[in-house]
């Protein structure tokens, strides 16, 4: 566990470059070796001073963005490269912490991503709709688990079958992201990835989407880094990862100095005194940057997956054996926390973000959203005052 002294700012894990990349750094070749992992070689990094292109156009609803003012070196050209951008939606979790509240009338625990809270869409559907505001359905990849098929099969019929990545077993977020990365790399050269979980809610989704597009642009320039979206904390919550960025303008991308996944209370207090933000677990990166992260932080996992996937070659039983033999890894704890020097941060302005991952967060969210479909489905009128969320019976209509 990382502790930070309150008398001085946290010490960077490794001294890196300033906000404006140097010419030599921009030309740094990725460490990732396609011979070891498979796929085509990484695209030659562009010279950012000479003018790298933005990844995507601004959406029609986006006003002139202050982010470009905060990144004066960021190229302003608008060449479209959307065919390289993929959205990865993570929907394979078990939702164990909410199982007491997310059960069907028959007592079956329903993972939270398949439940309906705000409106008549499941959390998975909400996330898919969010992703479609950034990329087309042909470039949305969803990672699910075979045992959840009764819940996700009807939701994903509009996606190409090859975009639905079914894990025989859930082996944690690190394995899910690696599974998506390798499938995407096999379908296109030099992909850009935007990874998002399927259990988030936003009061102002437009704020999040504009920052997500900005993260893609930054990731296209800093081709060896992962660009995380951080949420300015509203309170202390030790169930969130905390990210301490280097000093700089809040609207600019900044180096990550310290990353601590689920800190102790005392560590969380110290980190927040130094400007820590919550890890939203939404991030953008190039495929080569993500491969390099696995090479350095989880080489054994990478090697086991690549060897097993090559042997499986579409064989269902062999794929099942592969997943059964893989260790369970958490992406934030086992990769991001170990390689914080490879991370950049973009802070997200207040937008009503909530990760509906614990009973306490769900109860607080429901208390703030009396118009939510949850209350109608439960037969409540939405009167003011706190009401403890019931369990079991409300999922007859919401799950």
BALOBA-1460 file (C-alpha; in Angstrom, 3 decimals):
// residues 399
<rec num="1" residu="x" x="0.000" y="0.000" z="0.000"/>
<rec num="2" residu="x" x="1.359" y="3.369" z="-0.966"/>
<rec num="3" residu="x" x="1.493" y="6.055" z="1.716"/>
<rec num="4" residu="x" x="2.179" y="9.740" z="1.049"/>
<rec num="5" residu="x" x="3.600" y="12.213" z="3.524"/>
<rec num="6" residu="x" x="1.333" y="15.169" z="4.146"/>
<rec num="7" residu="x" x="4.199" y="17.613" z="4.405"/>
<rec num="8" residu="x" x="5.300" y="17.297" z="0.790"/>
<rec num="9" residu="x" x="3.823" y="16.197" z="-2.545"/>
<rec num="10" residu="x" x="4.054" y="12.502" z="-3.380"/>
<rec num="11" residu="x" x="7.257" y="11.443" z="-5.072"/>
<rec num="12" residu="x" x="6.833" y="10.486" z="-8.735"/>
<rec num="13" residu="x" x="7.444" y="6.825" z="-9.421"/>
<rec num="14" residu="x" x="9.795" y="7.785" z="-12.203"/>
<rec num="15" residu="x" x="10.710" y="11.148" z="-13.643"/>
<rec num="16" residu="x" x="9.113" y="11.537" z="-17.054"/>
<rec num="17" residu="x" x="8.670" y="14.245" z="-19.636"/>
<rec num="18" residu="x" x="6.904" y="17.569" z="-19.349"/>
<rec num="19" residu="x" x="3.419" y="18.200" z="-20.706"/>
<rec num="20" residu="x" x="4.802" y="18.937" z="-24.177"/>
<rec num="21" residu="x" x="6.481" y="15.828" z="-25.602"/>
<rec num="22" residu="x" x="10.001" y="16.144" z="-26.899"/>
<rec num="23" residu="x" x="10.828" y="15.156" z="-30.469"/>
<rec num="24" residu="x" x="12.930" y="12.227" z="-29.315"/>
<rec num="25" residu="x" x="10.179" y="10.932" z="-27.031"/>
<rec num="26" residu="x" x="7.568" y="11.227" z="-29.740"/>
<rec num="27" residu="x" x="9.707" y="8.959" z="-31.928"/>
<rec num="28" residu="x" x="10.295" y="6.374" z="-29.212"/>
<rec num="29" residu="x" x="9.528" y="2.942" z="-30.655"/>
<rec num="30" residu="x" x="7.154" y="0.694" z="-28.674"/>
<rec num="31" residu="x" x="8.764" y="-2.200" z="-26.805"/>
<rec num="32" residu="x" x="5.940" y="-4.549" z="-27.832"/>
<rec num="33" residu="x" x="7.201" y="-7.320" z="-30.116"/>
<rec num="34" residu="x" x="4.588" y="-8.668" z="-32.540"/>
<rec num="35" residu="x" x="6.657" y="-11.830" z="-32.947"/>
<rec num="36" residu="x" x="6.027" y="-12.645" z="-29.270"/>
<rec num="37" residu="x" x="2.350" y="-11.867" z="-29.144"/>
<rec num="38" residu="x" x="1.063" y="-11.914" z="-32.693"/>
<rec num="39" residu="x" x="-0.465" y="-9.383" z="-35.040"/>
<rec num="40" residu="x" x="1.137" y="-6.707" z="-37.176"/>
<rec num="41" residu="x" x="3.907" y="-4.476" z="-36.022"/>
<rec num="42" residu="x" x="3.039" y="-1.253" z="-34.233"/>
<rec num="43" residu="x" x="2.608" y="1.863" z="-36.327"/>
<rec num="44" residu="x" x="5.598" y="4.166" z="-36.367"/>
<rec num="45" residu="x" x="4.923" y="6.915" z="-33.796"/>
<rec num="46" residu="x" x="4.262" y="10.285" z="-35.407"/>
<rec num="47" residu="x" x="6.225" y="13.444" z="-34.842"/>
<rec num="48" residu="x" x="3.745" y="15.458" z="-32.794"/>
<rec num="49" residu="x" x="5.453" y="18.781" z="-33.529"/>
<rec num="50" residu="x" x="5.062" y="18.106" z="-37.225"/>
<rec num="51" residu="x" x="1.329" y="17.650" z="-36.773"/>
<rec num="52" residu="x" x="-0.362" y="14.447" z="-35.647"/>
<rec num="53" residu="x" x="-4.006" y="14.214" z="-36.546"/>
<rec num="54" residu="x" x="-6.917" y="14.116" z="-34.141"/>
<rec num="55" residu="x" x="-8.456" y="10.690" z="-33.750"/>
<rec num="56" residu="x" x="-12.055" y="11.721" z="-34.261"/>
<rec num="57" residu="x" x="-14.138" y="14.719" z="-35.178"/>
<rec num="58" residu="x" x="-15.982" y="16.568" z="-32.450"/>
<rec num="59" residu="x" x="-19.570" y="15.296" z="-32.197"/>
<rec num="60" residu="x" x="-22.246" y="17.667" z="-33.409"/>
<rec num="61" residu="x" x="-23.408" y="18.364" z="-29.872"/>
<rec num="62" residu="x" x="-19.925" y="19.328" z="-28.603"/>
<rec num="63" residu="x" x="-19.184" y="23.065" z="-28.295"/>
<rec num="64" residu="x" x="-15.737" y="24.515" z="-28.869"/>
<rec num="65" residu="x" x="-13.671" y="22.558" z="-26.394"/>
<rec num="66" residu="x" x="-11.517" y="24.246" z="-23.719"/>
<rec num="67" residu="x" x="-9.319" y="21.159" z="-23.737"/>
<rec num="68" residu="x" x="-7.523" y="22.325" z="-26.860"/>
<rec num="69" residu="x" x="-6.696" y="25.597" z="-25.095"/>
<rec num="70" residu="x" x="-5.247" y="23.623" z="-22.185"/>
<rec num="71" residu="x" x="-3.099" y="21.575" z="-24.605"/>
<rec num="72" residu="x" x="-1.565" y="24.346" z="-26.785"/>
<rec num="73" residu="x" x="0.765" y="21.854" z="-28.487"/>
<rec num="74" residu="x" x="-2.076" y="19.498" z="-29.433"/>
<rec num="75" residu="x" x="-2.518" y="19.415" z="-33.239"/>
<rec num="76" residu="x" x="-5.777" y="20.901" z="-34.445"/>
<rec num="77" residu="x" x="-6.197" y="19.046" z="-37.757"/>
<rec num="78" residu="x" x="-9.405" y="17.024" z="-38.176"/>
<rec num="79" residu="x" x="-8.481" y="14.132" z="-40.452"/>
<rec num="80" residu="x" x="-10.867" y="11.294" z="-39.724"/>
<rec num="81" residu="x" x="-9.308" y="8.048" z="-38.510"/>
<rec num="82" residu="x" x="-12.387" y="6.552" z="-36.910"/>
<rec num="83" residu="x" x="-11.826" y="3.161" z="-38.487"/>
<rec num="84" residu="x" x="-8.989" y="2.652" z="-35.985"/>
<rec num="85" residu="x" x="-11.044" y="3.458" z="-32.865"/>
<rec num="86" residu="x" x="-12.681" y="0.614" z="-30.945"/>
<rec num="87" residu="x" x="-14.876" y="0.820" z="-27.854"/>
<rec num="88" residu="x" x="-14.407" y="-2.090" z="-25.433"/>
<rec num="89" residu="x" x="-17.348" y="-2.626" z="-23.066"/>
<rec num="90" residu="x" x="-16.637" y="-4.814" z="-20.034"/>
<rec num="91" residu="x" x="-19.726" y="-6.798" z="-19.022"/>
<rec num="92" residu="x" x="-18.414" y="-10.058" z="-17.600"/>
<rec num="93" residu="x" x="-18.389" y="-9.299" z="-13.868"/>
<rec num="94" residu="x" x="-20.420" y="-11.117" z="-11.257"/>
<rec num="95" residu="x" x="-21.561" y="-8.070" z="-9.255"/>
<rec num="96" residu="x" x="-21.076" y="-9.958" z="-6.002"/>
<rec num="97" residu="x" x="-21.249" y="-6.912" z="-3.738"/>
<rec num="98" residu="x" x="-24.788" y="-6.163" z="-4.932"/>
<rec num="99" residu="x" x="-26.087" y="-9.720" z="-5.019"/>
<rec num="100" residu="x" x="-28.269" y="-9.239" z="-1.958"/>
<rec num="101" residu="x" x="-30.145" y="-6.499" z="-3.868"/>
<rec num="102" residu="x" x="-30.066" y="-7.909" z="-7.389"/>
<rec num="103" residu="x" x="-31.944" y="-11.185" z="-7.274"/>
<rec num="104" residu="x" x="-34.689" y="-12.418" z="-9.536"/>
<rec num="105" residu="x" x="-38.060" y="-13.497" z="-8.105"/>
<rec num="106" residu="x" x="-36.654" y="-17.031" z="-8.147"/>
<rec num="107" residu="x" x="-33.671" y="-16.041" z="-6.005"/>
<rec num="108" residu="x" x="-31.112" y="-16.010" z="-8.809"/>
<rec num="109" residu="x" x="-28.400" y="-13.358" z="-8.394"/>
<rec num="110" residu="x" x="-28.515" y="-11.036" z="-11.411"/>
<rec num="111" residu="x" x="-25.221" y="-9.250" z="-12.226"/>
<rec num="112" residu="x" x="-25.757" y="-5.510" z="-11.943"/>
<rec num="113" residu="x" x="-24.926" y="-4.799" z="-15.597"/>
<rec num="114" residu="x" x="-28.149" y="-6.562" z="-16.584"/>
<rec num="115" residu="x" x="-30.379" y="-4.650" z="-14.130"/>
<rec num="116" residu="x" x="-32.427" y="-1.524" z="-14.856"/>
<rec num="117" residu="x" x="-32.040" y="1.452" z="-12.557"/>
<rec num="118" residu="x" x="-32.435" y="4.869" z="-14.242"/>
<rec num="119" residu="x" x="-34.825" y="3.938" z="-17.060"/>
<rec num="120" residu="x" x="-36.101" y="0.888" z="-18.904"/>
<rec num="121" residu="x" x="-32.665" y="0.041" z="-20.296"/>
<rec num="122" residu="x" x="-30.258" y="-2.305" z="-18.577"/>
<rec num="123" residu="x" x="-26.902" y="-0.898" z="-17.490"/>
<rec num="124" residu="x" x="-25.343" y="-2.831" z="-20.363"/>
<rec num="125" residu="x" x="-27.707" y="-1.245" z="-22.870"/>
<rec num="126" residu="x" x="-27.017" y="2.211" z="-21.457"/>
<rec num="127" residu="x" x="-23.288" y="1.637" z="-21.902"/>
<rec num="128" residu="x" x="-23.730" y="0.359" z="-25.453"/>
<rec num="129" residu="x" x="-25.763" y="3.453" z="-26.316"/>
<rec num="130" residu="x" x="-22.998" y="5.565" z="-24.804"/>
<rec num="131" residu="x" x="-20.374" y="3.813" z="-26.903"/>
<rec num="132" residu="x" x="-22.446" y="4.312" z="-30.062"/>
<rec num="133" residu="x" x="-22.180" y="8.061" z="-29.600"/>
<rec num="134" residu="x" x="-18.444" y="7.643" z="-30.200"/>
<rec num="135" residu="x" x="-18.089" y="4.764" z="-32.679"/>
<rec num="136" residu="x" x="-20.296" y="2.661" z="-34.925"/>
<rec num="137" residu="x" x="-21.655" y="-0.722" z="-33.768"/>
<rec num="138" residu="x" x="-19.167" y="-2.530" z="-36.009"/>
<rec num="139" residu="x" x="-16.371" y="-1.203" z="-33.749"/>
<rec num="140" residu="x" x="-17.990" y="-1.924" z="-30.366"/>
<rec num="141" residu="x" x="-16.605" y="-5.045" z="-28.697"/>
<rec num="142" residu="x" x="-18.341" y="-6.452" z="-25.625"/>
<rec num="143" residu="x" x="-16.686" y="-8.931" z="-23.245"/>
<rec num="144" residu="x" x="-19.218" y="-11.189" z="-21.515"/>
<rec num="145" residu="x" x="-19.234" y="-14.516" z="-19.672"/>
<rec num="146" residu="x" x="-20.882" y="-17.697" z="-20.922"/>
<rec num="147" residu="x" x="-22.880" y="-18.310" z="-17.734"/>
<rec num="148" residu="x" x="-24.593" y="-14.918" z="-18.178"/>
<rec num="149" residu="x" x="-25.877" y="-15.779" z="-21.671"/>
<rec num="150" residu="x" x="-29.590" y="-15.663" z="-20.713"/>
<rec num="151" residu="x" x="-29.183" y="-11.991" z="-19.823"/>
<rec num="152" residu="x" x="-26.848" y="-10.666" z="-22.525"/>
<rec num="153" residu="x" x="-27.882" y="-12.657" z="-25.596"/>
<rec num="154" residu="x" x="-30.971" y="-10.568" z="-26.318"/>
<rec num="155" residu="x" x="-29.130" y="-7.307" z="-25.623"/>
<rec num="156" residu="x" x="-26.320" y="-7.890" z="-28.112"/>
<rec num="157" residu="x" x="-28.211" y="-9.054" z="-31.182"/>
<rec num="158" residu="x" x="-27.521" y="-5.772" z="-33.013"/>
<rec num="159" residu="x" x="-23.743" y="-6.265" z="-32.845"/>
<rec num="160" residu="x" x="-21.714" y="-8.354" z="-35.312"/>
<rec num="161" residu="x" x="-21.320" y="-11.843" z="-33.776"/>
<rec num="162" residu="x" x="-17.534" y="-11.551" z="-33.875"/>
<rec num="163" residu="x" x="-17.782" y="-8.453" z="-31.642"/>
<rec num="164" residu="x" x="-19.327" y="-10.438" z="-28.778"/>
<rec num="165" residu="x" x="-16.381" y="-11.981" z="-26.940"/>
<rec num="166" residu="x" x="-17.639" y="-14.779" z="-24.699"/>
<rec num="167" residu="x" x="-15.334" y="-15.803" z="-21.876"/>
<rec num="168" residu="x" x="-15.842" y="-19.410" z="-20.727"/>
<rec num="169" residu="x" x="-15.142" y="-18.138" z="-17.221"/>
<rec num="170" residu="x" x="-14.641" y="-14.743" z="-15.613"/>
<rec num="171" residu="x" x="-10.951" y="-14.322" z="-14.782"/>
<rec num="172" residu="x" x="-11.001" y="-10.649" z="-13.805"/>
<rec num="173" residu="x" x="-10.715" y="-7.382" z="-15.669"/>
<rec num="174" residu="x" x="-7.077" y="-7.860" z="-16.737"/>
<rec num="175" residu="x" x="-7.926" y="-11.070" z="-18.608"/>
<rec num="176" residu="x" x="-11.094" y="-9.546" z="-20.110"/>
<rec num="177" residu="x" x="-9.208" y="-6.534" z="-21.471"/>
<rec num="178" residu="x" x="-6.388" y="-8.727" z="-22.787"/>
<rec num="179" residu="x" x="-8.948" y="-10.970" z="-24.502"/>
<rec num="180" residu="x" x="-10.487" y="-7.936" z="-26.248"/>
<rec num="181" residu="x" x="-7.110" y="-6.447" z="-27.143"/>
<rec num="182" residu="x" x="-5.876" y="-9.583" z="-28.901"/>
<rec num="183" residu="x" x="-9.109" y="-10.009" z="-30.848"/>
<rec num="184" residu="x" x="-9.064" y="-6.377" z="-31.976"/>
<rec num="185" residu="x" x="-5.392" y="-6.483" z="-32.958"/>
<rec num="186" residu="x" x="-6.183" y="-9.437" z="-35.175"/>
<rec num="187" residu="x" x="-8.759" y="-7.368" z="-37.092"/>
<rec num="188" residu="x" x="-6.907" y="-4.137" z="-37.796"/>
<rec num="189" residu="x" x="-3.555" y="-2.456" z="-37.686"/>
<rec num="190" residu="x" x="-2.631" y="0.056" z="-34.980"/>
<rec num="191" residu="x" x="-6.022" y="0.194" z="-33.214"/>
<rec num="192" residu="x" x="-7.053" y="2.846" z="-30.722"/>
<rec num="193" residu="x" x="-9.052" y="1.556" z="-27.752"/>
<rec num="194" residu="x" x="-11.521" y="3.226" z="-25.413"/>
<rec num="195" residu="x" x="-12.316" y="0.884" z="-22.512"/>
<rec num="196" residu="x" x="-15.418" y="1.389" z="-20.367"/>
<rec num="197" residu="x" x="-17.206" y="-0.723" z="-17.722"/>
<rec num="198" residu="x" x="-20.950" y="-1.311" z="-17.892"/>
<rec num="199" residu="x" x="-21.942" y="-0.289" z="-14.355"/>
<rec num="200" residu="x" x="-21.568" y="3.509" z="-14.514"/>
<rec num="201" residu="x" x="-24.213" y="6.227" z="-14.428"/>
<rec num="202" residu="x" x="-23.842" y="9.898" z="-15.446"/>
<rec num="203" residu="x" x="-26.249" y="12.764" z="-14.933"/>
<rec num="204" residu="x" x="-24.506" y="14.690" z="-17.751"/>
<rec num="205" residu="x" x="-23.214" y="12.141" z="-20.216"/>
<rec num="206" residu="x" x="-22.085" y="14.812" z="-22.680"/>
<rec num="207" residu="x" x="-19.351" y="15.935" z="-20.284"/>
<rec num="208" residu="x" x="-18.000" y="12.412" z="-20.099"/>
<rec num="209" residu="x" x="-18.115" y="11.857" z="-23.855"/>
<rec num="210" residu="x" x="-16.235" y="15.067" z="-24.627"/>
<rec num="211" residu="x" x="-13.479" y="14.071" z="-22.208"/>
<rec num="212" residu="x" x="-13.419" y="10.572" z="-23.673"/>
<rec num="213" residu="x" x="-12.832" y="12.016" z="-27.136"/>
<rec num="214" residu="x" x="-10.108" y="14.233" z="-25.733"/>
<rec num="215" residu="x" x="-8.498" y="11.176" z="-24.132"/>
<rec num="216" residu="x" x="-8.432" y="9.467" z="-27.539"/>
<rec num="217" residu="x" x="-6.660" y="12.459" z="-29.050"/>
<rec num="218" residu="x" x="-4.096" y="12.553" z="-26.268"/>
<rec num="219" residu="x" x="-3.524" y="8.796" z="-26.555"/>
<rec num="220" residu="x" x="-2.899" y="9.208" z="-30.286"/>
<rec num="221" residu="x" x="-0.073" y="11.645" z="-29.475"/>
<rec num="222" residu="x" x="1.395" y="9.904" z="-26.409"/>
<rec num="223" residu="x" x="1.382" y="6.513" z="-28.115"/>
<rec num="224" residu="x" x="3.139" y="4.677" z="-25.276"/>
<rec num="225" residu="x" x="0.783" y="5.815" z="-22.499"/>
<rec num="226" residu="x" x="-2.666" y="4.969" z="-21.173"/>
<rec num="227" residu="x" x="-4.877" y="8.026" z="-20.682"/>
<rec num="228" residu="x" x="-7.217" y="7.636" z="-17.707"/>
<rec num="229" residu="x" x="-10.344" y="9.639" z="-16.975"/>
<rec num="230" residu="x" x="-10.355" y="10.730" z="-13.331"/>
<rec num="231" residu="x" x="-13.418" y="11.940" z="-11.410"/>
<rec num="232" residu="x" x="-13.052" y="14.818" z="-8.953"/>
<rec num="233" residu="x" x="-14.099" y="13.265" z="-5.602"/>
<rec num="234" residu="x" x="-17.274" y="14.380" z="-3.854"/>
<rec num="235" residu="x" x="-16.326" y="12.527" z="-0.662"/>
<rec num="236" residu="x" x="-13.948" y="9.857" z="0.622"/>
<rec num="237" residu="x" x="-14.613" y="6.359" z="-0.712"/>
<rec num="238" residu="x" x="-11.884" y="3.779" z="-0.146"/>
<rec num="239" residu="x" x="-13.505" y="1.395" z="-2.645"/>
<rec num="240" residu="x" x="-12.323" y="3.606" z="-5.518"/>
<rec num="241" residu="x" x="-8.787" y="3.718" z="-6.849"/>
<rec num="242" residu="x" x="-7.100" y="7.092" z="-6.289"/>
<rec num="243" residu="x" x="-4.875" y="8.857" z="-8.802"/>
<rec num="244" residu="x" x="-2.531" y="11.713" z="-7.904"/>
<rec num="245" residu="x" x="-1.616" y="13.725" z="-11.021"/>
<rec num="246" residu="x" x="1.409" y="15.926" z="-11.521"/>
<rec num="247" residu="x" x="0.812" y="19.671" z="-11.064"/>
<rec num="248" residu="x" x="-0.752" y="21.431" z="-14.026"/>
<rec num="249" residu="x" x="-3.948" y="22.822" z="-15.461"/>
<rec num="250" residu="x" x="-6.987" y="20.744" z="-14.614"/>
<rec num="251" residu="x" x="-8.166" y="20.733" z="-18.231"/>
<rec num="252" residu="x" x="-4.811" y="19.478" z="-19.501"/>
<rec num="253" residu="x" x="-3.624" y="15.896" z="-19.556"/>
<rec num="254" residu="x" x="-1.093" y="15.331" z="-16.787"/>
<rec num="255" residu="x" x="1.354" y="12.673" z="-15.775"/>
<rec num="256" residu="x" x="0.262" y="10.299" z="-13.016"/>
<rec num="257" residu="x" x="2.521" y="10.493" z="-9.981"/>
<rec num="258" residu="x" x="0.793" y="7.907" z="-7.773"/>
<rec num="259" residu="x" x="-1.921" y="5.311" z="-8.355"/>
<rec num="260" residu="x" x="-3.367" y="3.378" z="-5.407"/>
<rec num="261" residu="x" x="-6.166" y="0.871" z="-5.873"/>
<rec num="262" residu="x" x="-8.612" y="0.775" z="-2.927"/>
<rec num="263" residu="x" x="-6.401" y="2.543" z="-0.378"/>
<rec num="264" residu="x" x="-6.800" y="2.476" z="3.377"/>
<rec num="265" residu="x" x="-8.745" y="5.361" z="4.897"/>
<rec num="266" residu="x" x="-5.627" y="7.125" z="6.175"/>
<rec num="267" residu="x" x="-3.902" y="6.765" z="2.798"/>
<rec num="268" residu="x" x="-7.002" y="8.024" z="0.991"/>
<rec num="269" residu="x" x="-7.089" y="11.150" z="3.172"/>
<rec num="270" residu="x" x="-3.431" y="11.887" z="2.464"/>
<rec num="271" residu="x" x="-3.781" y="11.309" z="-1.258"/>
<rec num="272" residu="x" x="-6.840" y="13.540" z="-1.509"/>
<rec num="273" residu="x" x="-4.937" y="16.339" z="0.218"/>
<rec num="274" residu="x" x="-2.561" y="16.181" z="-2.744"/>
<rec num="275" residu="x" x="-5.305" y="16.455" z="-5.347"/>
<rec num="276" residu="x" x="-6.126" y="12.788" z="-5.917"/>
<rec num="277" residu="x" x="-9.106" y="11.935" z="-8.113"/>
<rec num="278" residu="x" x="-11.147" y="8.759" z="-8.411"/>
<rec num="279" residu="x" x="-10.232" y="6.208" z="-11.033"/>
<rec num="280" residu="x" x="-13.288" y="5.896" z="-13.290"/>
<rec num="281" residu="x" x="-11.775" y="2.846" z="-15.020"/>
<rec num="282" residu="x" x="-12.451" y="4.516" z="-18.362"/>
<rec num="283" residu="x" x="-9.294" y="4.932" z="-20.401"/>
<rec num="284" residu="x" x="-7.973" y="5.395" z="-23.936"/>
<rec num="285" residu="x" x="-4.778" y="4.048" z="-25.458"/>
<rec num="286" residu="x" x="-3.160" y="2.600" z="-28.531"/>
<rec num="287" residu="x" x="-3.087" y="-1.155" z="-28.891"/>
<rec num="288" residu="x" x="0.701" y="-1.118" z="-28.732"/>
<rec num="289" residu="x" x="0.686" y="0.832" z="-25.438"/>
<rec num="290" residu="x" x="-1.666" y="-1.705" z="-23.901"/>
<rec num="291" residu="x" x="0.444" y="-4.625" z="-25.116"/>
<rec num="292" residu="x" x="3.522" y="-2.995" z="-23.660"/>
<rec num="293" residu="x" x="1.768" y="-2.579" z="-20.311"/>
<rec num="294" residu="x" x="1.001" y="-6.317" z="-20.197"/>
<rec num="295" residu="x" x="4.569" y="-7.158" z="-21.199"/>
<rec num="296" residu="x" x="5.985" y="-5.167" z="-18.302"/>
<rec num="297" residu="x" x="3.365" y="-5.605" z="-15.559"/>
<rec num="298" residu="x" x="1.945" y="-9.083" z="-16.252"/>
<rec num="299" residu="x" x="4.342" y="-10.989" z="-18.548"/>
<rec num="300" residu="x" x="3.338" y="-14.414" z="-17.217"/>
<rec num="301" residu="x" x="-0.349" y="-13.738" z="-17.871"/>
<rec num="302" residu="x" x="0.409" y="-12.447" z="-21.367"/>
<rec num="303" residu="x" x="2.567" y="-15.461" z="-22.232"/>
<rec num="304" residu="x" x="0.002" y="-17.947" z="-20.897"/>
<rec num="305" residu="x" x="-2.819" y="-16.315" z="-22.831"/>
<rec num="306" residu="x" x="-0.896" y="-16.052" z="-26.107"/>
<rec num="307" residu="x" x="0.338" y="-19.632" z="-25.935"/>
<rec num="308" residu="x" x="-3.083" y="-20.989" z="-25.031"/>
<rec num="309" residu="x" x="-4.965" y="-18.873" z="-27.583"/>
<rec num="310" residu="x" x="-2.635" y="-20.014" z="-30.320"/>
<rec num="311" residu="x" x="-3.205" y="-23.658" z="-29.402"/>
<rec num="312" residu="x" x="-6.984" y="-23.210" z="-29.083"/>
<rec num="313" residu="x" x="-7.408" y="-21.654" z="-32.555"/>
<rec num="314" residu="x" x="-11.209" y="-21.546" z="-32.356"/>
<rec num="315" residu="x" x="-11.616" y="-24.844" z="-30.486"/>
<rec num="316" residu="x" x="-14.307" y="-24.273" z="-27.837"/>
<rec num="317" residu="x" x="-13.043" y="-26.916" z="-25.426"/>
<rec num="318" residu="x" x="-9.439" y="-25.734" z="-25.785"/>
<rec num="319" residu="x" x="-10.563" y="-22.162" z="-25.108"/>
<rec num="320" residu="x" x="-12.345" y="-23.350" z="-21.968"/>
<rec num="321" residu="x" x="-9.172" y="-25.080" z="-20.813"/>
<rec num="322" residu="x" x="-7.214" y="-21.900" z="-21.510"/>
<rec num="323" residu="x" x="-9.468" y="-19.756" z="-19.306"/>
<rec num="324" residu="x" x="-9.608" y="-22.343" z="-16.551"/>
<rec num="325" residu="x" x="-5.814" y="-22.282" z="-16.414"/>
<rec num="326" residu="x" x="-5.403" y="-18.499" z="-16.409"/>
<rec num="327" residu="x" x="-4.843" y="-16.730" z="-13.081"/>
<rec num="328" residu="x" x="-7.399" y="-14.131" z="-12.022"/>
<rec num="329" residu="x" x="-5.969" y="-10.627" z="-12.372"/>
<rec num="330" residu="x" x="-7.418" y="-7.213" z="-11.576"/>
<rec num="331" residu="x" x="-6.403" y="-4.632" z="-14.189"/>
<rec num="332" residu="x" x="-6.203" y="-1.694" z="-11.774"/>
<rec num="333" residu="x" x="-4.386" y="-3.469" z="-8.957"/>
<rec num="334" residu="x" x="-2.119" y="-5.771" z="-10.957"/>
<rec num="335" residu="x" x="-1.254" y="-3.537" z="-13.914"/>
<rec num="336" residu="x" x="-2.077" y="0.148" z="-13.452"/>
<rec num="337" residu="x" x="-0.786" y="0.329" z="-9.880"/>
<rec num="338" residu="x" x="2.466" y="-1.389" z="-10.871"/>
<rec num="339" residu="x" x="3.153" y="0.808" z="-13.907"/>
<rec num="340" residu="x" x="1.872" y="4.234" z="-12.871"/>
<rec num="341" residu="x" x="4.687" y="5.921" z="-14.800"/>
<rec num="342" residu="x" x="2.958" y="4.837" z="-18.013"/>
<rec num="343" residu="x" x="-0.262" y="6.652" z="-17.161"/>
<rec num="344" residu="x" x="-1.670" y="10.066" z="-17.969"/>
<rec num="345" residu="x" x="-4.770" y="11.628" z="-16.446"/>
<rec num="346" residu="x" x="-7.586" y="13.790" z="-17.746"/>
<rec num="347" residu="x" x="-9.860" y="15.132" z="-15.012"/>
<rec num="348" residu="x" x="-13.608" y="14.983" z="-15.671"/>
<rec num="349" residu="x" x="-15.620" y="18.006" z="-14.482"/>
<rec num="350" residu="x" x="-18.637" y="17.350" z="-12.238"/>
<rec num="351" residu="x" x="-21.127" y="15.290" z="-14.238"/>
<rec num="352" residu="x" x="-22.975" y="13.214" z="-11.641"/>
<rec num="353" residu="x" x="-20.805" y="10.124" z="-12.159"/>
<rec num="354" residu="x" x="-21.475" y="7.042" z="-10.044"/>
<rec num="355" residu="x" x="-20.038" y="3.551" z="-10.153"/>
<rec num="356" residu="x" x="-23.014" y="1.480" z="-9.001"/>
<rec num="357" residu="x" x="-20.796" y="-1.182" z="-7.495"/>
<rec num="358" residu="x" x="-21.734" y="-1.290" z="-3.801"/>
<rec num="359" residu="x" x="-25.009" y="-1.243" z="-1.820"/>
<rec num="360" residu="x" x="-24.079" y="2.093" z="-0.251"/>
<rec num="361" residu="x" x="-23.474" y="3.780" z="-3.620"/>
<rec num="362" residu="x" x="-26.659" y="2.331" z="-5.068"/>
<rec num="363" residu="x" x="-28.694" y="3.514" z="-2.077"/>
<rec num="364" residu="x" x="-27.197" y="7.019" z="-2.281"/>
<rec num="365" residu="x" x="-27.844" y="7.156" z="-6.039"/>
<rec num="366" residu="x" x="-31.455" y="6.042" z="-5.619"/>
<rec num="367" residu="x" x="-32.017" y="8.645" z="-2.918"/>
<rec num="368" residu="x" x="-30.872" y="11.366" z="-5.367"/>
<rec num="369" residu="x" x="-32.889" y="10.033" z="-8.317"/>
<rec num="370" residu="x" x="-36.486" y="9.750" z="-7.238"/>
<rec num="371" residu="x" x="-37.597" y="9.832" z="-10.875"/>
<rec num="372" residu="x" x="-35.654" y="6.640" z="-11.671"/>
<rec num="373" residu="x" x="-37.476" y="3.641" z="-13.128"/>
<rec num="374" residu="x" x="-36.481" y="1.687" z="-10.041"/>
<rec num="375" residu="x" x="-39.030" y="3.520" z="-7.914"/>
<rec num="376" residu="x" x="-41.855" y="3.103" z="-10.460"/>
<rec num="377" residu="x" x="-41.107" y="-0.584" z="-10.800"/>
<rec num="378" residu="x" x="-41.229" y="-0.928" z="-7.031"/>
<rec num="379" residu="x" x="-44.557" y="0.853" z="-6.788"/>
<rec num="380" residu="x" x="-43.173" y="3.904" z="-4.933"/>
<rec num="381" residu="x" x="-44.328" y="7.411" z="-5.810"/>
<rec num="382" residu="x" x="-40.908" y="8.987" z="-5.421"/>
<rec num="383" residu="x" x="-41.758" y="10.911" z="-2.288"/>
<rec num="384" residu="x" x="-38.941" y="12.742" z="-0.523"/>
<rec num="385" residu="x" x="-37.002" y="11.169" z="2.293"/>
<rec num="386" residu="x" x="-34.690" y="8.206" z="2.538"/>
<rec num="387" residu="x" x="-35.992" y="4.759" z="1.782"/>
<rec num="388" residu="x" x="-33.848" y="1.658" z="2.067"/>
<rec num="389" residu="x" x="-33.716" y="-0.176" z="-1.270"/>
<rec num="390" residu="x" x="-35.708" y="-3.399" z="-1.040"/>
<rec num="391" residu="x" x="-34.251" y="-6.666" z="-2.247"/>
<rec num="392" residu="x" x="-35.546" y="-9.500" z="-4.339"/>
<rec num="393" residu="x" x="-39.036" y="-8.639" z="-5.467"/>
<rec num="394" residu="x" x="-38.214" y="-5.463" z="-7.421"/>
<rec num="395" residu="x" x="-36.190" y="-7.435" z="-9.941"/>
<rec num="396" residu="x" x="-39.302" y="-9.097" z="-11.325"/>
<rec num="397" residu="x" x="-39.558" y="-6.017" z="-13.534"/>
<rec num="398" residu="x" x="-36.051" y="-4.594" z="-13.424"/>
<rec num="399" residu="x" x="-33.812" y="-7.593" z="-14.036"/>
